[in-house]
């Protein structure tokens, strides 16, 4: 019989969007909060390029699913 603790993932890969357009993916812990997700996303080169010279006006974060940064 398999041990149940090995059958459960403790990380999840979520998509990152900037203004609704895909910018990449990040891998986070299942219980990661919005602040952690945004910091990981901003560390991506593709997100950094799209946010250059802009400020983040709104953050839409669905835990374990997607992160969308609205930049102005």
C-alpha positions as CSV (number, residue, x, y, z in Angstrom):
1,X,0.0,0.0,0.0
2,X,1.3,3.5,-0.9
3,X,1.9,6.0,1.8
4,X,-0.6,8.8,1.3
5,X,1.8,11.6,2.2
6,X,3.8,10.8,-1.0
7,X,0.8,11.0,-3.2
8,X,0.0,14.7,-2.5
9,X,1.9,17.5,-4.2
10,X,3.1,20.3,-1.9
11,X,3.7,22.7,-4.8
12,X,1.6,24.0,-7.7
13,X,2.5,25.6,-11.0
14,X,0.4,28.6,-11.8
15,X,0.2,30.9,-14.8
16,X,1.2,34.5,-14.6
17,X,-0.4,37.2,-16.7
18,X,0.3,40.9,-17.2
19,X,-2.8,42.8,-18.4
20,X,-4.5,39.5,-19.3
21,X,-1.6,38.3,-21.5
22,X,0.4,35.2,-20.5
23,X,3.9,36.2,-19.2
24,X,5.1,32.8,-17.8
25,X,4.6,30.4,-15.0
26,X,5.8,30.2,-11.4
27,X,5.9,27.3,-8.9
28,X,4.6,28.0,-5.4
29,X,3.7,26.2,-2.3
30,X,0.1,25.2,-2.1
31,X,-0.5,27.6,0.8
32,X,1.4,30.6,-0.7
33,X,-0.2,33.9,-0.1
34,X,-0.7,36.7,-2.7
35,X,2.4,38.6,-1.5
36,X,4.6,35.6,-2.1
37,X,3.1,35.0,-5.6
38,X,3.6,38.6,-6.7
39,X,7.2,38.6,-5.5
40,X,7.9,35.3,-7.4
41,X,6.2,36.7,-10.6
42,X,8.1,40.0,-10.5
43,X,11.4,37.9,-10.4
44,X,10.6,36.5,-13.9
45,X,12.3,38.3,-16.8
46,X,9.2,38.3,-19.0
47,X,7.1,39.9,-16.3
48,X,9.8,42.5,-15.5
49,X,9.9,43.6,-19.1
50,X,6.2,44.0,-19.3
51,X,6.1,46.0,-16.1
52,X,9.0,48.2,-17.0
53,X,8.1,51.8,-16.3
54,X,4.6,50.9,-15.1
55,X,3.1,50.4,-11.7
56,X,0.8,47.5,-10.7
57,X,-2.7,49.0,-10.3
58,X,-4.5,45.8,-9.4
59,X,-3.6,42.2,-8.5
60,X,-5.9,39.3,-9.2
61,X,-4.8,36.1,-7.5
62,X,-6.7,32.9,-7.5
63,X,-4.7,30.6,-5.1
64,X,-3.4,27.6,-6.9
65,X,-4.7,28.7,-10.3
66,X,-3.6,32.0,-11.7
67,X,-2.0,35.4,-11.0
68,X,-2.9,38.5,-13.1
69,X,-1.1,41.8,-12.7
70,X,-2.9,44.8,-14.1
71,X,-0.3,47.5,-14.9
72,X,-0.9,51.2,-15.7
